[in-house]
Amino acid sequence: MLNELMAPLYMLKLEKLNFFACCSIVRISLEHGLAPEASYGFAMYGGLIGHFYGDYHQGYAFGRLAADIGLRFRMQGDFCRACYILGNNIQSWVRPLSETDALFRDGYRAGLDAGDLQFAGYFLIYLLLNPLFRGASARGLLEELPASLRFAKRTKHTVATHSILGLLLALRDLTGDAAAVAEEALTEEQYLKECEAHQTRYALCHYQILKAMCLYLHGLPAEALRLADEAEENLGFLAGKFQTAALRFYRALALAALLPEAAEGDRARLRADLDACRERLRGWAESCPANFAHKHALVEAEAARLDGRVDEAARLYEQAIALGRQHAFVNIEALACELAGRFWMSRGRTRVSLDFLTDALQAYGRWGLDRKIALLTEEFPLIKPGRERGARADVFDAETLLKAARVLSEELVVERLLSSMVQVLVENAGAERGALLLVRGDDLALVALGTAHPPASRALPSIPLEDQSDEVCASAVRLAVRTRQSVIYADASQDPAVRDDPYVSARKVRSMLCAPLLFKGRALGAIYLENNLFEGLFGPERLEILHLLAAQAAVSFNNALVYESLERMVDERTRELRSTQQQLVDAARKAGMAEVAGSAMHNVGNALNSVMVLRMQLSERIAGSRVPRLGQVAQLLKAHRDDLAGFLSDDPRGQRLIEYVDELARHLAAEQEAAAGELAELGECVARIRDIVSDQLRNAGMKLIVEPVMVSSVVEDALRVGLNRAERAHHGIEVVCELSDEARVETDRHRLLQIVTNLITNARRAVCHAVGPDRRVLVRCAPREGGGCSVEVEDTGVGIASDHLARLFQQGFTTWPEGTGLGLHASVLEARLLGADLRVESDGPGQGARFTLELPATAPRSGKRRAEALA
C-alpha cells in the first residue's frame, strides 16, 4: 500500500508525506526483515535524503541496495522502479551522467517484462533528455525520438507523451529544423494548451527548462530568465532530478549576461540570485565533479568577469573548457569556448577571441545546434566552420593528445622521429617555432627545427650549440638541461634574467619554454619553444600536457636508439649467418654435394624467417611498451608531493591512481612474461640455425645417425621453427595439433626435423596466400598398424593444381614467386634416406593440401651409424 502511495504523492508535490511513507517502509524492513516490495521504498528514501539533506552518497548507497533487493528477489517490477529512482534522483549527483543510460535500459526492459508500462515510459523520457544535457547530437536525438513517442502514445502514457513532445519542440528550436518529425505538426501554443488541459506540470516543467536553455543559447537572456522563473514554480514536480541542476546553471548564465546592463535597483537582487546559484553548483561539484565541476567553473568565470578579476576569469574559462572535454560534456565545452571568446573580444584581443569562437563553433557542430552556428557566424563573420585555429594557450582535447602521442610512438627511424618530434611539440604547444637539442658528449647539439606557419620541420646534421646561437636562447636551454627542470618566461623580452641575451633581444622573444627530455632520470636533450605574438602562452595546463608529450618523446627517442642498435645486431648476425652459409656451400662443393648446400641454405632460410618475425614482434612490443606510464605517474606524484594525502583522497585523478598503478603493474607483468616467451622462442630459432649449420658441416661425409625418436616432440620443435606463436599471431593462423606420444621410431632425428619443418613452412605459405578468413594448419602424428608412424600436415591454403602434383618434388620446381624449388625436393630425398614415403594430395586450387610422411619403425640399416658410436 505504501508503495502505491509514493508515485502519486511525488506528482502532487507532497514531499514531506512522501518522505514519511519512505521512512515507514525502511523502518518496517529493519524491524521485520526485507520483503521484495521494499525495493521501491529504499530507492525513494535514498533519493529524498539526498534532496532534503544533501547526503547524496548515503542516498546512492540506499539506491544501490534497492536495486540489489529487486534483483535478489527477482521482482522485475520492483527492480524497474528502483532503477528509475536510482538513475533519475540519485546517481547523477554522485556518478557520471553517462552511466545512467545503461541503468535506464535495464529498468526499461524490466518494466516491459513486468508489464509496468508507466515506468517503462518514464525511462524513455530520460534516455532522450539526459544525453541532450551532456551534449549528445541534437540531430541524432531527433532520429531516436519518433520510436519513443510512438510507444508513449500507444500505451496512452500522457506524461511521457507530453515530455517527449516538449523535447521535440526544443530540438526543432536548437537545430532550426521546424519540419523535423513531420508527422507531429505541433506548435508551442498547442503544446501548452495540451499540458494545461491534462495538467501535466511534470512535462511542462521539463519543457520550461529546455526553453530557458534555448533562449539563452540564442542570445535572449532576459527571456531565458523569465522562463526559468516559470519553471521554478513547477520545480517541485522534478524534486531531486538532474534537470533541476540544469535549470540553476542556465539561470546563473542568464543572470551573469543581464547584470552589466541591469538597472541600479535590480542589480543587488540579481547578484544575490546569481550567488545563490553559484553556491548550489559549488556543493554539487564537490559531490560529483564529473557532472558539475565544469558548470561550476564556467559560472565562476562569469562571476570573475563581472567583478573585473581578469586573470582569474581567463583561468576559469580555460578550466571549464578543459573539464568539459575531460568529462565529455560537449555542450559545456561549447558554451565555455563561446563565453571565453566574448570575454577576450571585449578586451580587444581579437585573434585570441576568434580562436575560442572557432572552437565553440566546432563544439556546437558536434552538439548538432545548426541554428546556434548560424547565429554565431552571423554575429562574428570572421569565424567559419573548419577555419584553422591559431595558437592560443592551454587548449587541448584527448583526441589531439592521443594523436600526438601516437605519432611519437609509431616512428622508430631516428632521423624521421626527430623531425616528427619537433613538429608535434610545436603544433600542440601553440608555438611559432621550436627546436630539438640532444646531448652529445659534454655539450648539446641542435638536431631538428620546426615552424608552425607554414607547418614544416627538418632534421639537422647535429650542429653544436654555441653561446651566440641564431636558432635558440642557448643560456635557457643549458639551464633546463643542467637543472632538469622546465624554464618558462611569460615575456622573455622584458624578463631581467634573459632580456639582455643577444638572441632574445634580436628576436624580441615573448613566450619561451625550455623543457628537458628525461629518460630514467637521465637528460637526453631538451625542447625549445617560443611564440613572439603572445605573452604568458605556456600556462600550467599547457605545461602539464607538454611534460607528458616530452616524456613520450624521450621514451620514443630511446626506443628508436634501441631499435637502431637491434637492427645493427640483426644485420651483423645476418652477415655472420650468410658467411656461415657460404662456408657450408664451399664445404659441400668440395665434397661433391652442391645439392646438400642448397638444402642447408633452404633450411637456414626457414629458421631465419622465424628470427625476423620474432625480431619484428619484439620491436613492436618495445615500441608499444607501457613502461613510460610509470614516469607519468611519478611526475603526477611529484607535482603533488606537498599534499600527497589530499591529492590521493580528494582529487579525481588521485582517487583513481592506485587502481591505475595496480592495473599498470599487471599489464607490465604480462608484457614481461610475453617478451620472455618470445625471447625463448628466438633463442630456440638461433639454436636451430646453429644445429643446421653444425650438422650439415659435420655430416657432409656421413650417412644416417639413428636414435630412438618420439615423433611428437620433433613435430613440436618443427612448429617452433616453421610456425611459431609470433608468426601465428602476425598472420592470423590457427594451428591444430593431434599428436600421439605413442608415435615412436628409430631414425635420424635431425633429418626428420628438416622434413617436417619444410612441410610446416610450406603450409604456412599456402594459408598466407589464400583468399578468405579461414587460415588453419592441422598437424597429426600417430602410430601405424604393423609398426612405424605417419606424420600429416594439412592446410586450408591455395591448394595445388592437378598438373602440378606430379612435378611438386622435382628439383627447381616451385609455385611460389619467392620459392627456390629446393625445400620439397630436399625433403623427398631425405625421406628416401630414412626409408620413408612422402606424398601429397590436393583437390585443386583453393582446396588446400595434405602432405603425408610415412616412417618405418627403423630406418634402413645400410650405411647407418648408431648415435652412441659418435659419442
Sequence and secondary structure as in RCSB ss.txt:
>XXXX:A:sequence
MLNELMAPLYMLKLEKLNFFACCSIVRISLEHGLAPEASYGFAMYGGLIGHFYGDYHQGYAFGRLAADIGLRFRM
QGDFCRACYILGNNIQSWVRPLSETDALFRDGYRAGLDAGDLQFAGYFLIYLLLNPLFRGASARGLLEELPASLR
FAKRTKHTVATHSILGLLLALRDLTGDAAAVAEEALTEEQYLKECEAHQTRYALCHYQILKAMCLYLHGLPAEAL
RLADEAEENLGFLAGKFQTAALRFYRALALAALLPEAAEGDRARLRADLDACRERLRGWAESCPANFAHKHALVE
AEAARLDGRVDEAARLYEQAIALGRQHAFVNIEALACELAGRFWMSRGRTRVSLDFLTDALQAYGRWGLDRKIAL
LTEEFPLIKPGRERGARADVFDAETLLKAARVLSEELVVERLLSSMVQVLVENAGAERGALLLVRGDDLALVALG
TAHPPASRALPSIPLEDQSDEVCASAVRLAVRTRQSVIYADASQDPAVRDDPYVSARKVRSMLCAPLLFKGRALG
AIYLENNLFEGLFGPERLEILHLLAAQAAVSFNNALVYESLERMVDERTRELRSTQQQLVDAARKAGMAEVAGSA
MHNVGNALNSVMVLRMQLSERIAGSRVPRLGQVAQLLKAHRDDLAGFLSDDPRGQRLIEYVDELARHLAAEQEAA
AGELAELGECVARIRDIVSDQLRNAGMKLIVEPVMVSSVVEDALRVGLNRAERAHHGIEVVCELSDEARVETDRH
RLLQIVTNLITNARRAVCHAVGPDRRVLVRCAPREGGGCSVEVEDTGVGIASDHLARLFQQGFTTWPEGTGLGLH
ASVLEARLLGADLRVESDGPGQGARFTLELPATAPRSGKRRAEALA
>XXXX:A:secstr
 HHHHHHHHHHTT HHHHHHHHHHHHHHHHHH   TTHHHHHHHHHHHHHHHH  HHHHHHHHHHHHHHHHHTT 
HHHHHHHHHHIIIIIGGGTS GGGHHHHHHHHHHHHHHHT HHHHHHHHHHHHHHHHHTT  HHHHHHHHHHHHH
HHHHTT HHHHHHHHHHHHHHHHHHT TTSSTT    HHHHHHHHHHHT HHHHHHHHHHHHHHHHHTT HHHHH
HHHHHHHHHGGGGTT HHHHHHHHHHHHHHHHHGGGS HHHHHHHHHHHHHHHHHHHHHHHH HHHHHHHHHHHH
HHHHHHHT HHHHHHHHHHHHHHHHHTT HHHHHHHHHHHHHHHHHTT HHHHHHHHHHHHHHHHHHT HHHHHH
HHHH TT  TT      TT   HHHHHHHHHHHHH  SHHHHHHHHHHHHHHHHT SEEEEEEEETTEEEEEEEE
ETTTTEEEEEEEEE  TT SSS HHHHHHHHHHTS EEESSTTT TTTTTSHHHHHHT  EEEEEEEEETTEEEE
EEEEEESS SS S HHHHHHHHHHHHHHHHHHHHHHHHHHHHHHHHHHHHHHHHHHHHHHHHHHHTT HHHHHHH
HHHHHHHHHHHHHHHHHHHHHHHT SHHHHHHHHHHHHHTGGGHHHHHHHSHHHHHHHHHHHHHHHHHHHHHHHH
HHHHHHHHHHHHHHHHHHHHHHHTTT   EEEEEEHHHHHHHHHHHHS HHHHHHHT EEEEEE TT EEEE HH
HHHHHHHHHHHHHHHHHHTSSSS  EEEEEEEE TTS EEEEEEE SS   HHHHTTTTSTT  SSTT  S HHH
HHHHHHHHTT EEEEE  STTS EEEEEEE SB   TT EEGGGG 
